[in-house]
Amino acid sequence: MLPDLVKKSKLAPGVSVLADKGYCSKKNSNYLVEQGLIDGIMLKAQKGQKLTERQREFNNLISKTRCLIERTFGSIRRWFAGGRCRYRGLKRTHTQNILEAMAYNLKRMPGLLMLQGAK
């Protein structure tokens, strides 16, 4: 799936592509290098082996960036039971996702305004 996603997104060369361990494969890594993109796929331990210290540090570095984005989806799932398709059809599901994102922004707005006022 990764090559299709990268093609659709039309990323410029030199952009870092971050992904979870599910995308960890030589094929995906080689594809990113061929496209001139930076490989930011988290590494997965081989069966019966542990990750080296350097590999753990690499995963930790990626996690720090990914968590900022993943936190949004986790909050939507927790607050609004998001992540489930309640409707049939792509248009209705897309509308559901847009409404969940709007609700997320509205729920966070008071806290963001308080932080802004404190500065």
C-alpha positions as CSV (number, residue, x, y, z in Angstrom):
1,M,0.0,0.0,0.0
2,L,2.8,2.4,0.7
3,P,3.8,3.0,-3.0
4,D,0.2,3.8,-3.9
5,L,0.0,6.3,-1.0
6,V,3.2,8.0,-1.9
7,K,2.2,8.3,-5.6
8,K,-1.2,9.8,-4.6
9,S,0.4,12.3,-2.3
10,K,3.0,13.6,-4.9
11,L,5.7,14.3,-2.3
12,A,8.7,16.4,-3.3
13,P,12.1,14.7,-3.1
14,G,13.8,15.0,0.3
15,V,10.6,14.8,2.3
16,S,10.6,12.4,5.3
17,V,8.0,9.7,5.2
18,L,7.1,8.5,8.7
19,A,5.2,5.2,9.1
20,D,4.6,2.6,11.8
21,K,6.1,-0.9,12.0
22,G,3.4,-2.3,9.8
23,Y,5.2,-0.8,6.8
24,C,8.7,-2.1,7.7
25,S,10.0,-4.0,4.7
26,K,13.0,-3.8,2.4
27,K,10.6,-3.3,-0.5
28,N,9.0,-0.2,1.1
29,S,12.4,1.2,2.2
30,N,13.9,0.7,-1.3
31,Y,10.9,2.3,-2.9
32,L,11.3,5.4,-0.7
33,V,15.0,5.7,-1.6
34,E,14.2,5.3,-5.3
35,Q,11.7,8.2,-5.1
36,G,14.3,10.4,-3.3
37,L,12.3,10.4,0.0
38,I,13.7,10.0,3.5
39,D,12.9,6.6,5.0
40,G,11.1,7.2,8.4
41,I,9.5,3.8,8.7
42,M,9.8,2.4,12.3
43,L,12.0,-0.7,12.5
44,K,10.6,-4.0,13.6
45,A,12.6,-6.7,15.4
46,Q,13.2,-9.9,13.5
47,K,11.7,-13.1,15.0
48,G,13.9,-14.3,17.9
49,Q,16.0,-11.1,17.9
50,K,15.9,-7.8,19.7
51,L,16.4,-4.4,18.2
52,T,19.8,-2.9,18.7
53,E,20.2,0.3,20.8
54,R,20.7,2.4,17.7
55,Q,17.5,0.9,16.2
56,R,15.6,1.7,19.4
57,E,16.9,5.3,19.3
58,F,15.8,5.6,15.7
59,N,12.3,4.4,16.5
60,N,12.1,6.7,19.5
61,L,13.1,9.7,17.3
62,I,10.3,8.8,14.9
63,S,7.8,8.3,17.7
64,K,8.3,11.8,19.0
65,T,7.1,13.2,15.7
66,R,4.4,10.7,15.1
67,C,2.8,11.0,18.5
68,L,1.9,14.6,17.9
69,I,-0.3,13.5,15.0
70,E,-1.5,10.2,16.4
71,R,-2.6,11.9,19.6
72,T,-5.3,13.7,17.5
73,F,-6.7,10.5,16.2
74,G,-6.6,8.9,19.6
75,S,-8.5,11.8,21.1
76,I,-11.2,11.6,18.4
77,R,-11.5,7.9,19.1
78,R,-11.7,8.3,22.9
79,W,-14.0,11.4,23.0
80,F,-16.3,10.7,20.1
81,A,-16.0,6.9,19.6
82,G,-14.3,7.8,16.3
83,G,-12.6,5.4,14.0
84,R,-15.8,3.5,13.2
85,C,-17.7,3.9,10.0
86,R,-21.3,4.6,10.9
87,Y,-22.4,5.0,7.3
88,R,-22.2,3.2,4.0
89,G,-20.4,5.0,1.2
90,L,-17.3,7.0,0.8
91,K,-19.1,10.4,0.8
92,R,-20.9,9.8,4.0
93,T,-17.9,8.3,5.8
94,H,-15.8,11.3,4.7
95,T,-18.5,13.7,6.1
96,Q,-18.4,11.8,9.4
97,N,-14.6,12.2,9.5
98,I,-14.9,16.0,8.8
99,L,-17.5,16.4,11.5
100,E,-15.4,14.5,14.0
101,A,-12.4,16.7,13.2
102,M,-14.6,19.8,13.7
103,A,-15.9,18.5,17.0
104,Y,-12.3,17.8,18.1
105,N,-11.2,21.4,17.3
106,L,-14.3,22.8,19.1
107,K,-13.5,20.7,22.2
108,R,-9.9,21.9,22.3
109,M,-10.7,25.5,21.6
110,P,-11.2,26.7,25.2
111,G,-7.9,25.2,26.3
112,L,-6.1,26.7,23.3
113,L,-7.6,30.2,24.0
114,M,-6.6,30.0,27.6
115,L,-3.0,29.2,26.6
116,Q,-3.0,32.0,24.1
117,G,-4.3,34.4,26.8
118,A,-1.6,33.4,29.2
119,K,1.2,34.5,26.8
